Structure formats: C-alpha cells, structure tokens
Amino acid sequence: MIDLVVCVGEGAKESDAELLARRVNAPLTNELGSGLTLLMDRTGLSLAGYGLRYQGNFEQMLPRISRGRLGHEMLIRVAKPKGPGLKAIDAAAGMGEDALLLAAAGYEVTMYERNAVIAALLRDAMERAKENALLKDIVERMHLTEGNSTELMPKEAGTADIVYLDPMFPPRQKTGLVNKKLQLIQKLEQPCVDERAMLDAALSVRPKKIIIKRPLKGAYLAGAEPNYTVKGKAIRYDCFAFPDRFETDEVAGR
Ligand SMILES: C[S@@+](CC[C@H](N)C(=O)[O-])C[C@H]1O[C@@H](n2cnc3c(N)ncnc32)[C@H](O)[C@@H]1O
C-alpha cells in the first residue's frame, strides 16, 4: 500500500482534485503528505515527495524530436518506420516519452498504463503539450488507455505494426544515479513479474515487430530469445520480427 494523498494547490479546482482523489483512491488534502503527494495547482499535476518533485514535460523532448535528430534515436532506428498509416502499441507507457518518439516518427500510438497515478500524470502532461504548436499534432496521435495491457492487448489483434514493451527493470542503479522521475516512479511501481503474460499478449496482437527495452546486461524478457538485438550504451532493444505476420508462437520458442 503506498502512502499517497491528493493535494489541491493554488489555482486548482477542488472538484477536479476530488475526481482525481477518487480515481487514485487517495485522501484529498490541502497540504503535502508525508509520503507521495499528487499536487494539483496552476502548473498542472505533479508528483511530490521525499524532497523531490516531478512533472511530465514533453517540451523538454523537443530537441530529441526535431528534424534531423529523431532519426538518430535508437528506438526509431530499431522501429524503422516506413510509409503512412503506421500503428504502434506501447504496452507500458510510463510517462510516454518513448511513445512521443514513436508518434513524432508518424505512428498512431495506443498506450496502456496500469498505474492510476502515472496515468494521471501522463494525461496531464499530454493535455499541456497540446497547447504547444510544435507538439499538438504529435500528441494527438497518442491515445492513452488506463489499464493492464496484458489483459487489453489481445483485443487489438491485427491492429498494430509494432508492439513496444518497456516494463520496469529490476532496480540496480544506486538512487543517486537515477533521475527524479525514476526515483518517484519506482516508489509506485514494482518490476514486472508477469513477463510471460506480457510477451504472450504482445504476440497475440500479431504485429510485424515486437521491440523490448532491456538493461544492457539484463535477461531476456520471459527468457525468450529474440531474433536480434540492438545495443546502446546502457540499454538494448530485443526484437522479434514477423515481416509477414505469421507463426508468432513458434518464433517465441513455445
Ligand atoms: C519503465 S516505465 C515505461 C517508461 C516509458 N517507456 C517512457 O518512455 O516513459 C514502465 C511503465 O509500465 C507500466 N506497466 C508495467 N506493466 C504494465 C501492464 N501490464 N500494463 C500497463 N502498464 C504497465 C508501469 O506502471 C510503468 O509506468
């Protein structure tokens, strides 16, 4: 059970905060809590606690999605977007940064996030981003569903070119080396324990490619050996490729 309150700050509507408090099943207060606080104020929604404060901000991503830079992003080099009408599923949306890269590359992205607090922060960041002319069209290609992708993805069979999986890694880094976002989000979410179910759900979509983000030296998700791997400095992408969308079960070694 996490220690969480929702706090109505200056410039926030009490009725909005009440709705949010019900949604995340936390008490509504007028001051910061002793653990985590979802703080609603005139700047939007942020997560505060343990001397840290974090708010999703897609404007900070603008340099990464600028013309000429986006194609150098490892995720985009691995996805290899080609042609119009591309669709992606991001089964573990988190704060939507990877989904934004995919949307900037032209994908219509269905995002799933099962943690109500993270989903609320993401929804708020998306709403604020729509006010930025450079981000508006991109963020409008991002569609968030709050819920468990393992249960919801099988309903999406045949709808996506790629499925992207980035469940929480087992915590390895020292706290001091992890950024603010991760420090707070790690307090909300545990590392993925249903790896096989998540991979099976991704396979049931029958995409052309499943891309899985892993720590550089981490084990394969669910122990399933991918067709190929692309390595960066700290992370790698394990890929299952199905150019003709068939025989997905066999490739995953079942
Ligand atoms: C490492 S974060 C993803 C970070 C994300 N790629 C980004 O760019 O911000 C993992 C997120 O996946 C969510 N998650 C894990 N398993 C999930 C599932 N089965 N369904 C929906 N969300 C899930 C967690 O709540 C967490 O917010």
The ligand as a Tripos MOL2 file, in Angstrom:
@<TRIPOS>MOLECULE
LIG
   27    29     1     0     0
SMALL
NO_CHARGES

@<TRIPOS>ATOM
      1 C1          9.7770    1.7640  -17.3540 C.3       1 LIG1
      2 S1          8.1970    2.5160  -17.3540 S.3       1 LIG1
      3 C2          7.9580    2.9240  -19.0470 C.3       1 LIG1
      4 C3          8.6870    4.1760  -19.4410 C.3       1 LIG1
      5 C4          8.2510    4.6650  -20.7990 C.3       1 LIG1
      6 N1          8.7790    3.8180  -21.8560 N.3       1 LIG1
      7 C5          8.6170    6.1110  -21.0310 C.2       1 LIG1
      8 O1          9.2140    6.4240  -22.0730 O.co2     1 LIG1
      9 O2          8.2860    6.9600  -20.1660 O.co2     1 LIG1
     10 C6          7.1340    1.1310  -17.1820 C.3       1 LIG1
     11 C7          5.6640    1.5270  -17.0310 C.3       1 LIG1
     12 O3          4.8790    0.4360  -17.4790 O.3       1 LIG1
     13 C8          3.7540    0.3050  -16.6740 C.3       1 LIG1
     14 N2          3.3210   -1.0940  -16.8030 N.ar      1 LIG1
     15 C9          4.0030   -2.2140  -16.4620 C.ar      1 LIG1
     16 N3          3.2990   -3.3080  -16.7540 N.ar      1 LIG1
     17 C10         2.1390   -2.8770  -17.3370 C.ar      1 LIG1
     18 C11         1.0000   -3.5460  -17.8560 C.ar      1 LIG1
     19 N4          0.8950   -4.8840  -17.8410 N.pl3     1 LIG1
     20 N5          0.0010   -2.7980  -18.3670 N.ar      1 LIG1
     21 C12         0.0790   -1.4340  -18.3700 C.ar      1 LIG1
     22 N6          1.1360   -0.7500  -17.8690 N.ar      1 LIG1
     23 C13         2.1530   -1.4570  -17.3600 C.ar      1 LIG1
     24 C14         4.2470    0.6810  -15.2900 C.3       1 LIG1
     25 O4          3.1710    1.1120  -14.4660 O.3       1 LIG1
     26 C15         5.2350    1.7900  -15.6020 C.3       1 LIG1
     27 O5          4.6050    3.0470  -15.5420 O.3       1 LIG1
@<TRIPOS>BOND
     1     1     2 1
     2     2     3 1
     3     2    10 1
     4     3     4 1
     5     4     5 1
     6     5     6 1
     7     5     7 1
     8     7     8 2
     9     7     9 1
    10    10    11 1
    11    11    12 1
    12    11    26 1
    13    12    13 1
    14    13    14 1
    15    13    24 1
    16    14    15 ar
    17    14    23 ar
    18    15    16 ar
    19    16    17 ar
    20    17    18 ar
    21    17    23 ar
    22    18    19 1
    23    18    20 ar
    24    20    21 ar
    25    21    22 ar
    26    22    23 ar
    27    24    25 1
    28    24    26 1
    29    26    27 1
@<TRIPOS>SUBSTRUCTURE
     1 LIG1         1 GROUP 0 **** ****
